[in-house]
Amino acid sequence: MTSSIPPVINLENICFGYDSREILHNINFKIEKGYFTIIVGPNGGGKTTLLRLILGLLHPQYGYVKILDRPPEQMRRQIGYVPQSLQFDKRFPVTVLDVVLMGRIERKPFGFYRRKDKEYAKLCIEEVGLPDKMNESFATLSGGQQQRVLIAQALATQPKLLLLDEPCANLDTPGTRTIYHLLQKLNRNLTIVMVSHNLDIIEPFASHIICVNRTAQLHKIEDISKTALQNGDWLRLTHKFCPINQGDHGERQEPHKGEPRQDYTEEIFHD
Amino acid sequence: MTDFFSSPLVLRSLLALFLISISCGIIGSYVIVKRCSYMVGSISHSLLGGIGLALFCQQVLHWQWFSPLAGTLLASIFVASLLTLLTRRNQLSNDVILSAVWALGMAIGVSFIYAIPGYPVDLTSYLFGDIWLVSTTDLWVMLLMDIIILIIVLLFHNRLLYLCFNEEGLRLRGVKADWYLLILHLLIALTIVQLAQVVGIVLCLATLILPAAAATTFLKRMPSIMFFSALICFFCSSIGLYGGYMWNLPTGAFIIEIIGGFYLLTIPVCYIIKRYSIYKNKTNNKRIRNA
């Protein structure tokens, strides 16, 4: 990467905690354009917190998050976020097209969607392979199809960065594979960061891995011993400096780097 | 029957029902998909505080312009804004806040009413409504509110729908979700003010929610749900009005009974339709297999 292109995600000396309990400590990494990065780590290790910091929903106590060299609150329109399909009301009365169109919501403050938006949304639905489900109710789709619709919604925003929160949490292996093949295809134009549990399936597709357990480390996928991955058991990853292997016990705590942030920035909108 | 339709009182009441059905159908659908019926209950019951304040100001301070309608309008806007501020982003436990506002509003209303010297005010018409008391001015106010609601919904429907679907998602698109939450709550408040005239502040919860709930059981898109819940609301409340007129029943209560009955009827009907379609599918599959 040349120095003229800023990293898509840049975390510098991030520390974050709720009240007195610290969840993430001294995190530094840069995600460049075109990476397909997976965030792994034990439950309660801070995966979701890290994702929410990148989204700008949480603010770090120390350090800075930069998305393409700017604060995440200002870059929200460049980020396509795919939430878990589990969290939605299963009987919500919308069609697939309605859900995907929601990805274009910020483009028009008043009134109905334009034809241009509808056409782009249809393209996105075709991209995820559900053109025949366009006018079906979102509620009647299977879990995997709902997840693909949510990916289409994120694509409709025309993002530079795609963030996914455990997109395959409730899917079987074939469903998971479909999603990963789709993501691999999208990775040609997009930087992708996703939280995942089953590393064994995702491993052929990814370029980098972030191990999170109170602190975080970015690894290249080649640096990881592949034999340890056979059962998808990421806890036995055998590579140097992995926070997952170090565990919490008897660890010497490094002091916080940099000054604590007092300016908890108000959310900036440019509506 | 001819007697029923020739009475100008009945025509005025029917017109009132038509006007509230429009806002009820639209806003009730949002309430159902957002699942915030408890919010409706909290706003509507706390309107008694506004009514009490208005009556107190009218009779003790002699502010004749401060009618109960103005009181409910003021209280509804205040309560909706307060609840938006307190319940946004789930910072505090929402059910406790809603219950507290619910009870506090009613308590304040009762206190004001008992502070009025002389005869105690009869609260029945405020609590349970009296459609026969709706005046021509009230009709104009209702029409104005309908127009406001329609314009706002036409302008912001997409964002309100996204808000109901995924509030955090809307925030992540860089849209000020809290403002749209406030708009939604103000629309709910405006609808409740309208309904309070006809069915009273206690019963308006059912009028707002049940037609939309009935419509959601068999419809799959927001615009059709809104249209049909408005239709159901008008149909059921007209029957209620007719019954109330013919058999001299309390109209507000009878309207609620008809709407409630209609909603309860949709549950078994929906179940039977579902079973029938499963049965039909099965026999169809068998036929295909045999062929």
Contacts between the chains, C-beta under 8 A, distances in Angstrom:
chain1	res1	chain2	res2	distance
A	55	B	172	6.2
A	57	B	168	7.5
A	57	B	171	7.7
A	57	B	172	7.4
A	76	B	172	5.7
A	76	B	173	6.5
A	76	B	174	4.2
A	77	B	173	6.9
A	77	B	174	5.3
A	79	B	172	7.3
A	81	B	169	7.2
A	81	B	172	5.2
A	83	B	166	6.8
A	83	B	168	7.4
A	83	B	169	6.5
A	87	B	166	7.9
A	88	B	165	7.2
A	88	B	166	6.9
A	89	B	33	7.3
A	89	B	35	7.3
A	89	B	165	7.8
A	91	B	216	7.3
A	92	B	33	6.0
A	92	B	164	7.6
A	92	B	165	5.9
A	93	B	33	6.5
A	93	B	216	6.2
A	93	B	219	6.7
A	93	B	220	5.3
A	93	B	221	5.6
A	93	B	222	5.7
A	93	B	225	5.8
A	94	B	161	7.2
A	94	B	165	6.6
A	94	B	221	7.1
A	94	B	222	7.1
A	95	B	220	7.5
A	95	B	221	6.4
A	98	B	161	7.4
A	98	B	221	7.6
A	99	B	165	7.5
A	101	B	158	7.6
A	102	B	158	7.5
A	102	B	161	7.7
A	102	B	162	4.8
A	102	B	165	6.8
A	102	B	166	7.8
A	102	B	169	7.2
A	103	B	173	7.8
A	105	B	158	6.1
A	105	B	159	6.2
A	105	B	162	5.4
A	105	B	170	6.9
A	105	B	173	5.4
A	105	B	175	6.4
A	106	B	173	4.6
A	106	B	174	5.5
A	106	B	175	5.5
A	108	B	158	7.8
A	109	B	159	8.0
A	110	B	155	4.7
A	110	B	156	7.2
A	111	B	154	7.0
A	111	B	155	6.2
A	111	B	158	8.0
A	112	B	157	7.8
A	112	B	158	7.1
A	113	B	158	6.7
A	137	B	220	4.5
A	137	B	221	7.9
A	139	B	220	7.6
A	157	B	173	7.1
A	269	B	174	5.7
A	269	B	175	7.4
A	269	B	176	5.5
A	270	B	174	6.8
A	271	B	174	6.8
A	271	B	175	6.2
A	271	B	176	5.8
